[in-house]
Amino acid sequence: MSNTNTGGPAFPSLPIVKEFEGKRLAMTEGLTMRDYFAAKAMQGLMARNWSSHKGTDEELIEVWAQSSYAVADAMLKAREQ
């Protein structure tokens, strides 16, 4: 398991309790703050077609993904201060 700070749930809610094969299961669903921030950052990067990368589309998508999580991690760090 990763030690990456996820920031916790982006949209916290009470656990959902479901019955499955005679057992009660408590489940929570949703994005972490890190995933939410990364999605917002990627949206902006893609909308502006940001990057000086000159490789393939697949390589550009990887640059956007890595950059988006770098932005998300910086945002989480800023929240801690």
PyMOL Python script that loads the backbone (N, CA, C, O; Angstrom):
from pymol import cmd

cmd.read_pdbstr("""\
ATOM      1  N   MET A   1       0.835  -1.184   0.000  1.00  0.00           N
ATOM      2  CA  MET A   1       0.000   0.000   0.000  1.00  0.00           C
ATOM      3  C   MET A   1       0.880   1.249   0.000  1.00  0.00           C
ATOM      4  O   MET A   1       1.929   1.292   0.643  1.00  0.00           O
ATOM      5  N   SER A   2       0.437   2.239  -0.721  1.00  0.00           N
ATOM      6  CA  SER A   2       1.197   3.480  -0.867  1.00  0.00           C
ATOM      7  C   SER A   2       1.072   4.355   0.373  1.00  0.00           C
ATOM      8  O   SER A   2       0.044   4.346   1.051  1.00  0.00           O
ATOM      9  N   ASN A   3       2.121   5.107   0.661  1.00  0.00           N
ATOM     10  CA  ASN A   3       2.095   6.063   1.762  1.00  0.00           C
ATOM     11  C   ASN A   3       1.741   7.455   1.282  1.00  0.00           C
ATOM     12  O   ASN A   3       1.897   8.419   2.031  1.00  0.00           O
ATOM     13  N   THR A   4       1.266   7.584   0.047  1.00  0.00           N
ATOM     14  CA  THR A   4       0.911   8.879  -0.520  1.00  0.00           C
ATOM     15  C   THR A   4      -0.257   9.487   0.241  1.00  0.00           C
ATOM     16  O   THR A   4      -1.252   8.816   0.514  1.00  0.00           O
ATOM     17  N   ASN A   5      -0.126  10.768   0.582  1.00  0.00           N
ATOM     18  CA  ASN A   5      -1.221  11.487   1.225  1.00  0.00           C
ATOM     19  C   ASN A   5      -2.335  11.666   0.211  1.00  0.00           C
ATOM     20  O   ASN A   5      -2.143  12.328  -0.809  1.00  0.00           O
ATOM     21  N   THR A   6      -3.493  11.085   0.476  1.00  0.00           N
ATOM     22  CA  THR A   6      -4.627  11.202  -0.442  1.00  0.00           C
ATOM     23  C   THR A   6      -5.536  12.358  -0.060  1.00  0.00           C
ATOM     24  O   THR A   6      -6.396  12.744  -0.852  1.00  0.00           O
ATOM     25  N   GLY A   7      -5.369  12.919   1.129  1.00  0.00           N
ATOM     26  CA  GLY A   7      -6.228  14.000   1.575  1.00  0.00           C
ATOM     27  C   GLY A   7      -7.564  13.527   2.109  1.00  0.00           C
ATOM     28  O   GLY A   7      -8.387  14.346   2.520  1.00  0.00           O
ATOM     29  N   GLY A   8      -7.798  12.228   2.113  1.00  0.00           N
ATOM     30  CA  GLY A   8      -9.083  11.699   2.561  1.00  0.00           C
ATOM     31  C   GLY A   8     -10.125  11.809   1.463  1.00  0.00           C
ATOM     32  O   GLY A   8      -9.802  12.165   0.330  1.00  0.00           O
ATOM     33  N   PRO A   9     -11.376  11.507   1.792  1.00  0.00           N
ATOM     34  CA  PRO A   9     -12.424  11.534   0.772  1.00  0.00           C
ATOM     35  C   PRO A   9     -12.737  12.950   0.308  1.00  0.00           C
ATOM     36  O   PRO A   9     -12.752  13.886   1.107  1.00  0.00           O
ATOM     37  N   ALA A  10     -12.986  13.099  -0.991  1.00  0.00           N
ATOM     38  CA  ALA A  10     -13.330  14.410  -1.553  1.00  0.00           C
ATOM     39  C   ALA A  10     -14.747  14.815  -1.160  1.00  0.00           C
ATOM     40  O   ALA A  10     -15.023  15.992  -0.928  1.00  0.00           O
ATOM     41  N   PHE A  11     -15.630  13.844  -1.090  1.00  0.00           N
ATOM     42  CA  PHE A  11     -17.029  14.103  -0.746  1.00  0.00           C
ATOM     43  C   PHE A  11     -17.445  13.097   0.322  1.00  0.00           C
ATOM     44  O   PHE A  11     -18.131  12.119   0.025  1.00  0.00           O
ATOM     45  N   PRO A  12     -17.025  13.341   1.576  1.00  0.00           N
ATOM     46  CA  PRO A  12     -17.278  12.351   2.619  1.00  0.00           C
ATOM     47  C   PRO A  12     -18.764  12.111   2.838  1.00  0.00           C
ATOM     48  O   PRO A  12     -19.593  13.013   2.717  1.00  0.00           O
ATOM     49  N   SER A  13     -19.066  10.872   3.162  1.00  0.00           N
ATOM     50  CA  SER A  13     -20.443  10.503   3.477  1.00  0.00           C
ATOM     51  C   SER A  13     -20.401   9.370   4.491  1.00  0.00           C
ATOM     52  O   SER A  13     -19.352   8.774   4.737  1.00  0.00           O
ATOM     53  N   LEU A  14     -21.530   9.091   5.059  1.00  0.00           N
ATOM     54  CA  LEU A  14     -21.617   7.978   5.999  1.00  0.00           C
ATOM     55  C   LEU A  14     -21.460   6.675   5.234  1.00  0.00           C
ATOM     56  O   LEU A  14     -21.832   6.590   4.064  1.00  0.00           O
ATOM     57  N   PRO A  15     -20.911   5.659   5.888  1.00  0.00           N
ATOM     58  CA  PRO A  15     -20.772   4.369   5.208  1.00  0.00           C
ATOM     59  C   PRO A  15     -22.119   3.823   4.763  1.00  0.00           C
ATOM     60  O   PRO A  15     -23.137   4.028   5.423  1.00  0.00           O
ATOM     61  N   ILE A  16     -22.109   3.138   3.653  1.00  0.00           N
ATOM     62  CA  ILE A  16     -23.303   2.482   3.140  1.00  0.00           C
ATOM     63  C   ILE A  16     -23.262   1.040   3.638  1.00  0.00           C
ATOM     64  O   ILE A  16     -22.287   0.328   3.399  1.00  0.00           O
ATOM     65  N   VAL A  17     -24.301   0.615   4.321  1.00  0.00           N
ATOM     66  CA  VAL A  17     -24.341  -0.752   4.834  1.00  0.00           C
ATOM     67  C   VAL A  17     -25.221  -1.575   3.906  1.00  0.00           C
ATOM     68  O   VAL A  17     -26.375  -1.228   3.656  1.00  0.00           O
ATOM     69  N   LYS A  18     -24.663  -2.669   3.399  1.00  0.00           N
ATOM     70  CA  LYS A  18     -25.392  -3.543   2.484  1.00  0.00           C
ATOM     71  C   LYS A  18     -25.330  -4.973   2.980  1.00  0.00           C
ATOM     72  O   LYS A  18     -24.381  -5.382   3.649  1.00  0.00           O
ATOM     73  N   GLU A  19     -26.351  -5.712   2.638  1.00  0.00           N
ATOM     74  CA  GLU A  19     -26.371  -7.140   2.928  1.00  0.00           C
ATOM     75  C   GLU A  19     -25.847  -7.874   1.708  1.00  0.00           C
ATOM     76  O   GLU A  19     -26.285  -7.619   0.586  1.00  0.00           O
ATOM     77  N   PHE A  20     -24.910  -8.784   1.927  1.00  0.00           N
ATOM     78  CA  PHE A  20     -24.389  -9.590   0.838  1.00  0.00           C
ATOM     79  C   PHE A  20     -24.139 -10.990   1.349  1.00  0.00           C
ATOM     80  O   PHE A  20     -23.315 -11.193   2.240  1.00  0.00           O
ATOM     81  N   GLU A  21     -24.845 -11.957   0.791  1.00  0.00           N
ATOM     82  CA  GLU A  21     -24.726 -13.360   1.188  1.00  0.00           C
ATOM     83  C   GLU A  21     -24.839 -13.525   2.695  1.00  0.00           C
ATOM     84  O   GLU A  21     -24.057 -14.244   3.318  1.00  0.00           O
ATOM     85  N   GLY A  22     -25.825 -12.848   3.269  1.00  0.00           N
ATOM     86  CA  GLY A  22     -26.095 -12.966   4.693  1.00  0.00           C
ATOM     87  C   GLY A  22     -25.152 -12.199   5.596  1.00  0.00           C
ATOM     88  O   GLY A  22     -25.239 -12.313   6.818  1.00  0.00           O
ATOM     89  N   LYS A  23     -24.255 -11.421   5.017  1.00  0.00           N
ATOM     90  CA  LYS A  23     -23.306 -10.636   5.820  1.00  0.00           C
ATOM     91  C   LYS A  23     -23.585  -9.155   5.612  1.00  0.00           C
ATOM     92  O   LYS A  23     -23.965  -8.720   4.525  1.00  0.00           O
ATOM     93  N   ARG A  24     -23.384  -8.389   6.690  1.00  0.00           N
ATOM     94  CA  ARG A  24     -23.520  -6.932   6.589  1.00  0.00           C
ATOM     95  C   ARG A  24     -22.157  -6.331   6.263  1.00  0.00           C
ATOM     96  O   ARG A  24     -21.173  -6.574   6.962  1.00  0.00           O
ATOM     97  N   LEU A  25     -22.116  -5.545   5.194  1.00  0.00           N
ATOM     98  CA  LEU A  25     -20.865  -4.923   4.760  1.00  0.00           C
ATOM     99  C   LEU A  25     -21.000  -3.415   4.833  1.00  0.00           C
ATOM    100  O   LEU A  25     -21.981  -2.852   4.347  1.00  0.00           O
ATOM    101  N   ALA A  26     -20.028  -2.763   5.435  1.00  0.00           N
ATOM    102  CA  ALA A  26     -19.991  -1.306   5.460  1.00  0.00           C
ATOM    103  C   ALA A  26     -19.069  -0.856   4.339  1.00  0.00           C
ATOM    104  O   ALA A  26     -17.904  -1.250   4.282  1.00  0.00           O
ATOM    105  N   MET A  27     -19.598  -0.031   3.453  1.00  0.00           N
ATOM    106  CA  MET A  27     -18.822   0.412   2.302  1.00  0.00           C
ATOM    107  C   MET A  27     -18.842   1.931   2.226  1.00  0.00           C
ATOM    108  O   MET A  27     -19.830   2.570   2.586  1.00  0.00           O
ATOM    109  N   THR A  28     -17.762   2.487   1.764  1.00  0.00           N
ATOM    110  CA  THR A  28     -17.735   3.905   1.423  1.00  0.00           C
ATOM    111  C   THR A  28     -17.308   4.005  -0.033  1.00  0.00           C
ATOM    112  O   THR A  28     -16.511   3.201  -0.517  1.00  0.00           O
ATOM    113  N   GLU A  29     -17.837   4.978  -0.707  1.00  0.00           N
ATOM    114  CA  GLU A  29     -17.532   5.130  -2.118  1.00  0.00           C
ATOM    115  C   GLU A  29     -17.092   6.557  -2.394  1.00  0.00           C
ATOM    116  O   GLU A  29     -17.465   7.478  -1.668  1.00  0.00           O
ATOM    117  N   GLY A  30     -16.310   6.739  -3.427  1.00  0.00           N
ATOM    118  CA  GLY A  30     -15.977   8.081  -3.837  1.00  0.00           C
ATOM    119  C   GLY A  30     -14.500   8.294  -4.084  1.00  0.00           C
ATOM    120  O   GLY A  30     -13.670   7.413  -3.862  1.00  0.00           O
ATOM    121  N   LEU A  31     -14.200   9.493  -4.549  1.00  0.00           N
ATOM    122  CA  LEU A  31     -12.836   9.901  -4.856  1.00  0.00           C
ATOM    123  C   LEU A  31     -12.113  10.377  -3.607  1.00  0.00           C
ATOM    124  O   LEU A  31     -12.729  10.822  -2.638  1.00  0.00           O
ATOM    125  N   THR A  32     -10.791  10.273  -3.655  1.00  0.00           N
ATOM    126  CA  THR A  32      -9.995  10.923  -2.623  1.00  0.00           C
ATOM    127  C   THR A  32      -9.808  12.379  -3.052  1.00  0.00           C
ATOM    128  O   THR A  32     -10.035  12.727  -4.211  1.00  0.00           O
ATOM    129  N   MET A  33      -9.399  13.211  -2.122  1.00  0.00           N
ATOM    130  CA  MET A  33      -9.096  14.613  -2.453  1.00  0.00           C
ATOM    131  C   MET A  33      -7.999  14.661  -3.509  1.00  0.00           C
ATOM    132  O   MET A  33      -8.047  15.494  -4.414  1.00  0.00           O
ATOM    133  N   ARG A  34      -7.016  13.779  -3.403  1.00  0.00           N
ATOM    134  CA  ARG A  34      -5.908  13.763  -4.363  1.00  0.00           C
ATOM    135  C   ARG A  34      -6.417  13.487  -5.778  1.00  0.00           C
ATOM    136  O   ARG A  34      -6.030  14.164  -6.730  1.00  0.00           O
ATOM    137  N   ASP A  35      -7.289  12.484  -5.903  1.00  0.00           N
ATOM    138  CA  ASP A  35      -7.859  12.174  -7.218  1.00  0.00           C
ATOM    139  C   ASP A  35      -8.707  13.331  -7.748  1.00  0.00           C
ATOM    140  O   ASP A  35      -8.662  13.645  -8.937  1.00  0.00           O
ATOM    141  N   TYR A  36      -9.475  13.958  -6.869  1.00  0.00           N
ATOM    142  CA  TYR A  36     -10.319  15.076  -7.265  1.00  0.00           C
ATOM    143  C   TYR A  36      -9.468  16.248  -7.760  1.00  0.00           C
ATOM    144  O   TYR A  36      -9.746  16.833  -8.807  1.00  0.00           O
ATOM    145  N   PHE A  37      -8.420  16.583  -6.987  1.00  0.00           N
ATOM    146  CA  PHE A  37      -7.542  17.678  -7.400  1.00  0.00           C
ATOM    147  C   PHE A  37      -6.839  17.343  -8.717  1.00  0.00           C
ATOM    148  O   PHE A  37      -6.711  18.205  -9.587  1.00  0.00           O
ATOM    149  N   ALA A  38      -6.382  16.095  -8.868  1.00  0.00           N
ATOM    150  CA  ALA A  38      -5.704  15.693 -10.104  1.00  0.00           C
ATOM    151  C   ALA A  38      -6.645  15.777 -11.303  1.00  0.00           C
ATOM    152  O   ALA A  38      -6.235  16.192 -12.387  1.00  0.00           O
ATOM    153  N   ALA A  39      -7.887  15.389 -11.115  1.00  0.00           N
ATOM    154  CA  ALA A  39      -8.860  15.465 -12.213  1.00  0.00           C
ATOM    155  C   ALA A  39      -9.092  16.911 -12.633  1.00  0.00           C
ATOM    156  O   ALA A  39      -9.178  17.210 -13.824  1.00  0.00           O
ATOM    157  N   LYS A  40      -9.191  17.803 -11.661  1.00  0.00           N
ATOM    158  CA  LYS A  40      -9.380  19.224 -11.974  1.00  0.00           C
ATOM    159  C   LYS A  40      -8.149  19.791 -12.681  1.00  0.00           C
ATOM    160  O   LYS A  40      -8.277  20.562 -13.632  1.00  0.00           O
ATOM    161  N   ALA A  41      -6.961  19.409 -12.218  1.00  0.00           N
ATOM    162  CA  ALA A  41      -5.730  19.891 -12.850  1.00  0.00           C
ATOM    163  C   ALA A  41      -5.631  19.376 -14.283  1.00  0.00           C
ATOM    164  O   ALA A  41      -5.273  20.128 -15.190  1.00  0.00           O
ATOM    165  N   MET A  42      -5.948  18.090 -14.491  1.00  0.00           N
ATOM    166  CA  MET A  42      -5.861  17.525 -15.837  1.00  0.00           C
ATOM    167  C   MET A  42      -6.850  18.200 -16.782  1.00  0.00           C
ATOM    168  O   MET A  42      -6.542  18.434 -17.950  1.00  0.00           O
ATOM    169  N   GLN A  43      -8.016  18.505 -16.278  1.00  0.00           N
ATOM    170  CA  GLN A  43      -9.017  19.195 -17.092  1.00  0.00           C
ATOM    171  C   GLN A  43      -8.445  20.516 -17.623  1.00  0.00           C
ATOM    172  O   GLN A  43      -8.610  20.842 -18.798  1.00  0.00           O
ATOM    173  N   GLY A  44      -7.784  21.256 -16.762  1.00  0.00           N
ATOM    174  CA  GLY A  44      -7.192  22.517 -17.180  1.00  0.00           C
ATOM    175  C   GLY A  44      -6.039  22.328 -18.155  1.00  0.00           C
ATOM    176  O   GLY A  44      -5.921  23.060 -19.137  1.00  0.00           O
ATOM    177  N   LEU A  45      -5.186  21.338 -17.879  1.00  0.00           N
ATOM    178  CA  LEU A  45      -4.055  21.080 -18.770  1.00  0.00           C
ATOM    179  C   LEU A  45      -4.518  20.688 -20.165  1.00  0.00           C
ATOM    180  O   LEU A  45      -3.973  21.157 -21.164  1.00  0.00           O
ATOM    181  N   MET A  46      -5.516  19.836 -20.227  1.00  0.00           N
ATOM    182  CA  MET A  46      -6.009  19.370 -21.522  1.00  0.00           C
ATOM    183  C   MET A  46      -6.753  20.475 -22.266  1.00  0.00           C
ATOM    184  O   MET A  46      -6.654  20.580 -23.488  1.00  0.00           O
ATOM    185  N   ALA A  47      -7.489  21.290 -21.537  1.00  0.00           N
ATOM    186  CA  ALA A  47      -8.257  22.371 -22.171  1.00  0.00           C
ATOM    187  C   ALA A  47      -7.328  23.378 -22.838  1.00  0.00           C
ATOM    188  O   ALA A  47      -7.660  23.946 -23.879  1.00  0.00           O
ATOM    189  N   ARG A  48      -6.171  23.592 -22.237  1.00  0.00           N
ATOM    190  CA  ARG A  48      -5.203  24.556 -22.792  1.00  0.00           C
ATOM    191  C   ARG A  48      -4.177  23.875 -23.668  1.00  0.00           C
ATOM    192  O   ARG A  48      -3.292  24.531 -24.219  1.00  0.00           O
ATOM    193  N   ASN A  49      -4.290  22.536 -23.805  1.00  0.00           N
ATOM    194  CA  ASN A  49      -3.316  21.750 -24.565  1.00  0.00           C
ATOM    195  C   ASN A  49      -1.904  22.071 -24.091  1.00  0.00           C
ATOM    196  O   ASN A  49      -0.985  22.253 -24.889  1.00  0.00           O
ATOM    197  N   TRP A  50      -1.755  22.137 -22.742  1.00  0.00           N
ATOM    198  CA  TRP A  50      -0.494  22.531 -22.132  1.00  0.00           C
ATOM    199  C   TRP A  50       0.542  21.420 -22.229  1.00  0.00           C
ATOM    200  O   TRP A  50       0.287  20.290 -21.812  1.00  0.00           O
ATOM    201  N   SER A  51       1.674  21.728 -22.761  1.00  0.00           N
ATOM    202  CA  SER A  51       2.867  20.903 -22.700  1.00  0.00           C
ATOM    203  C   SER A  51       3.798  21.303 -23.821  1.00  0.00           C
ATOM    204  O   SER A  51       3.362  21.688 -24.906  1.00  0.00           O
ATOM    205  N   SER A  52       5.067  21.209 -23.549  1.00  0.00           N
ATOM    206  CA  SER A  52       6.057  21.432 -24.595  1.00  0.00           C
ATOM    207  C   SER A  52       6.499  20.084 -25.171  1.00  0.00           C
ATOM    208  O   SER A  52       7.422  20.013 -25.982  1.00  0.00           O
ATOM    209  N   HIS A  53       5.822  19.019 -24.734  1.00  0.00           N
ATOM    210  CA  HIS A  53       6.164  17.662 -25.166  1.00  0.00           C
ATOM    211  C   HIS A  53       5.884  17.485 -26.652  1.00  0.00           C
ATOM    212  O   HIS A  53       4.824  17.885 -27.134  1.00  0.00           O
ATOM    213  N   LYS A  54       6.810  16.899 -27.372  1.00  0.00           N
ATOM    214  CA  LYS A  54       6.681  16.727 -28.823  1.00  0.00           C
ATOM    215  C   LYS A  54       6.569  15.256 -29.228  1.00  0.00           C
ATOM    216  O   LYS A  54       6.754  14.927 -30.400  1.00  0.00           O
ATOM    217  N   GLY A  55       6.275  14.381 -28.291  1.00  0.00           N
ATOM    218  CA  GLY A  55       6.210  12.944 -28.586  1.00  0.00           C
ATOM    219  C   GLY A  55       4.838  12.518 -29.080  1.00  0.00           C
ATOM    220  O   GLY A  55       4.073  13.315 -29.622  1.00  0.00           O
ATOM    221  N   THR A  56       4.550  11.243 -28.878  1.00  0.00           N
ATOM    222  CA  THR A  56       3.279  10.668 -29.316  1.00  0.00           C
ATOM    223  C   THR A  56       2.145  11.132 -28.407  1.00  0.00           C
ATOM    224  O   THR A  56       2.379  11.671 -27.325  1.00  0.00           O
ATOM    225  N   ASP A  57       0.912  10.912 -28.864  1.00  0.00           N
ATOM    226  CA  ASP A  57      -0.255  11.244 -28.044  1.00  0.00           C
ATOM    227  C   ASP A  57      -0.226  10.479 -26.723  1.00  0.00           C
ATOM    228  O   ASP A  57      -0.552  11.027 -25.669  1.00  0.00           O
ATOM    229  N   GLU A  58       0.165   9.215 -26.790  1.00  0.00           N
ATOM    230  CA  GLU A  58       0.221   8.398 -25.571  1.00  0.00           C
ATOM    231  C   GLU A  58       1.228   8.972 -24.574  1.00  0.00           C
ATOM    232  O   GLU A  58       0.975   8.988 -23.369  1.00  0.00           O
ATOM    233  N   GLU A  59       2.364   9.440 -25.078  1.00  0.00           N
ATOM    234  CA  GLU A  59       3.366  10.041 -24.201  1.00  0.00           C
ATOM    235  C   GLU A  59       2.860  11.353 -23.613  1.00  0.00           C
ATOM    236  O   GLU A  59       3.117  11.652 -22.447  1.00  0.00           O
ATOM    237  N   LEU A  60       2.144  12.134 -24.414  1.00  0.00           N
ATOM    238  CA  LEU A  60       1.585  13.391 -23.926  1.00  0.00           C
ATOM    239  C   LEU A  60       0.560  13.141 -22.827  1.00  0.00           C
ATOM    240  O   LEU A  60       0.531  13.857 -21.827  1.00  0.00           O
ATOM    241  N   ILE A  61      -0.274  12.136 -23.010  1.00  0.00           N
ATOM    242  CA  ILE A  61      -1.269  11.791 -21.993  1.00  0.00           C
ATOM    243  C   ILE A  61      -0.575  11.409 -20.688  1.00  0.00           C
ATOM    244  O   ILE A  61      -1.038  11.780 -19.609  1.00  0.00           O
ATOM    245  N   GLU A  62       0.528  10.671 -20.779  1.00  0.00           N
ATOM    246  CA  GLU A  62       1.286  10.305 -19.579  1.00  0.00           C
ATOM    247  C   GLU A  62       1.869  11.540 -18.900  1.00  0.00           C
ATOM    248  O   GLU A  62       1.867  11.628 -17.672  1.00  0.00           O
ATOM    249  N   VAL A  63       2.370  12.501 -19.689  1.00  0.00           N
ATOM    250  CA  VAL A  63       2.882  13.757 -19.132  1.00  0.00           C
ATOM    251  C   VAL A  63       1.759  14.490 -18.402  1.00  0.00           C
ATOM    252  O   VAL A  63       1.966  14.992 -17.298  1.00  0.00           O
ATOM    253  N   TRP A  64       0.572  14.556 -19.009  1.00  0.00           N
ATOM    254  CA  TRP A  64      -0.563  15.224 -18.367  1.00  0.00           C
ATOM    255  C   TRP A  64      -0.939  14.528 -17.059  1.00  0.00           C
ATOM    256  O   TRP A  64      -1.196  15.191 -16.054  1.00  0.00           O
ATOM    257  N   ALA A  65      -0.971  13.194 -17.072  1.00  0.00           N
ATOM    258  CA  ALA A  65      -1.341  12.447 -15.863  1.00  0.00           C
ATOM    259  C   ALA A  65      -0.335  12.702 -14.740  1.00  0.00           C
ATOM    260  O   ALA A  65      -0.722  12.991 -13.608  1.00  0.00           O
ATOM    261  N   GLN A  66       0.948  12.595 -15.055  1.00  0.00           N
ATOM    262  CA  GLN A  66       1.971  12.824 -14.035  1.00  0.00           C
ATOM    263  C   GLN A  66       1.939  14.265 -13.535  1.00  0.00           C
ATOM    264  O   GLN A  66       2.080  14.510 -12.337  1.00  0.00           O
ATOM    265  N   SER A  67       1.758  15.207 -14.438  1.00  0.00           N
ATOM    266  CA  SER A  67       1.694  16.621 -14.054  1.00  0.00           C
ATOM    267  C   SER A  67       0.473  16.894 -13.184  1.00  0.00           C
ATOM    268  O   SER A  67       0.548  17.661 -12.224  1.00  0.00           O
ATOM    269  N   SER A  68      -0.636  16.271 -13.517  1.00  0.00           N
ATOM    270  CA  SER A  68      -1.874  16.473 -12.752  1.00  0.00           C
ATOM    271  C   SER A  68      -1.711  16.002 -11.314  1.00  0.00           C
ATOM    272  O   SER A  68      -2.149  16.681 -10.385  1.00  0.00           O
ATOM    273  N   TYR A  69      -1.084  14.840 -11.123  1.00  0.00           N
ATOM    274  CA  TYR A  69      -0.877  14.352  -9.758  1.00  0.00           C
ATOM    275  C   TYR A  69       0.177  15.175  -9.030  1.00  0.00           C
ATOM    276  O   TYR A  69       0.112  15.304  -7.807  1.00  0.00           O
ATOM    277  N   ALA A  70       1.139  15.731  -9.741  1.00  0.00           N
ATOM    278  CA  ALA A  70       2.118  16.625  -9.109  1.00  0.00           C
ATOM    279  C   ALA A  70       1.409  17.878  -8.593  1.00  0.00           C
ATOM    280  O   ALA A  70       1.703  18.350  -7.495  1.00  0.00           O
ATOM    281  N   VAL A  71       0.478  18.415  -9.380  1.00  0.00           N
ATOM    282  CA  VAL A  71      -0.310  19.574  -8.947  1.00  0.00           C
ATOM    283  C   VAL A  71      -1.156  19.186  -7.732  1.00  0.00           C
ATOM    284  O   VAL A  71      -1.216  19.929  -6.752  1.00  0.00           O
ATOM    285  N   ALA A  72      -1.803  18.030  -7.799  1.00  0.00           N
ATOM    286  CA  ALA A  72      -2.641  17.571  -6.683  1.00  0.00           C
ATOM    287  C   ALA A  72      -1.824  17.431  -5.406  1.00  0.00           C
ATOM    288  O   ALA A  72      -2.271  17.845  -4.337  1.00  0.00           O
ATOM    289  N   ASP A  73      -0.631  16.851  -5.507  1.00  0.00           N
ATOM    290  CA  ASP A  73       0.226  16.690  -4.324  1.00  0.00           C
ATOM    291  C   ASP A  73       0.637  18.047  -3.757  1.00  0.00           C
ATOM    292  O   ASP A  73       0.706  18.219  -2.540  1.00  0.00           O
ATOM    293  N   ALA A  74       0.910  19.013  -4.640  1.00  0.00           N
ATOM    294  CA  ALA A  74       1.262  20.367  -4.179  1.00  0.00           C
ATOM    295  C   ALA A  74       0.068  21.021  -3.482  1.00  0.00           C
ATOM    296  O   ALA A  74       0.235  21.723  -2.485  1.00  0.00           O
ATOM    297  N   MET A  75      -1.121  20.790  -4.003  1.00  0.00           N
ATOM    298  CA  MET A  75      -2.317  21.361  -3.377  1.00  0.00           C
ATOM    299  C   MET A  75      -2.546  20.758  -1.997  1.00  0.00           C
ATOM    300  O   MET A  75      -2.894  21.477  -1.061  1.00  0.00           O
ATOM    301  N   LEU A  76      -2.357  19.454  -1.860  1.00  0.00           N
ATOM    302  CA  LEU A  76      -2.509  18.814  -0.555  1.00  0.00           C
ATOM    303  C   LEU A  76      -1.463  19.337   0.431  1.00  0.00           C
ATOM    304  O   LEU A  76      -1.767  19.556   1.604  1.00  0.00           O
ATOM    305  N   LYS A  77      -0.242  19.535  -0.042  1.00  0.00           N
ATOM    306  CA  LYS A  77       0.807  20.066   0.823  1.00  0.00           C
ATOM    307  C   LYS A  77       0.459  21.475   1.280  1.00  0.00           C
ATOM    308  O   LYS A  77       0.665  21.822   2.443  1.00  0.00           O
ATOM    309  N   ALA A  78      -0.071  22.290   0.366  1.00  0.00           N
ATOM    310  CA  ALA A  78      -0.469  23.660   0.711  1.00  0.00           C
ATOM    311  C   ALA A  78      -1.588  23.665   1.748  1.00  0.00           C
ATOM    312  O   ALA A  78      -1.644  24.556   2.596  1.00  0.00           O
ATOM    313  N   ARG A  79      -2.470  22.686   1.686  1.00  0.00           N
ATOM    314  CA  ARG A  79      -3.572  22.598   2.663  1.00  0.00           C
ATOM    315  C   ARG A  79      -3.067  22.297   4.064  1.00  0.00           C
ATOM    316  O   ARG A  79      -3.707  22.666   5.048  1.00  0.00           O
ATOM    317  N   GLU A  80      -1.924  21.630   4.162  1.00  0.00           N
ATOM    318  CA  GLU A  80      -1.375  21.264   5.478  1.00  0.00           C
ATOM    319  C   GLU A  80      -0.795  22.467   6.214  1.00  0.00           C
ATOM    320  O   GLU A  80      -0.651  22.429   7.436  1.00  0.00           O
ATOM    321  N   GLN A  81      -0.461  23.524   5.496  1.00  0.00           N
ATOM    322  CA  GLN A  81       0.193  24.680   6.119  1.00  0.00           C
ATOM    323  C   GLN A  81      -0.788  25.625   6.757  1.00  0.00           C
ATOM    324  O   GLN A  81      -0.387  26.643   7.321  1.00  0.00           O
TER     325      GLN A  81
END
""", "prot")
cmd.dss("prot")
cmd.show_as("cartoon", "prot")
cmd.util.cbc("prot")
cmd.orient("prot")
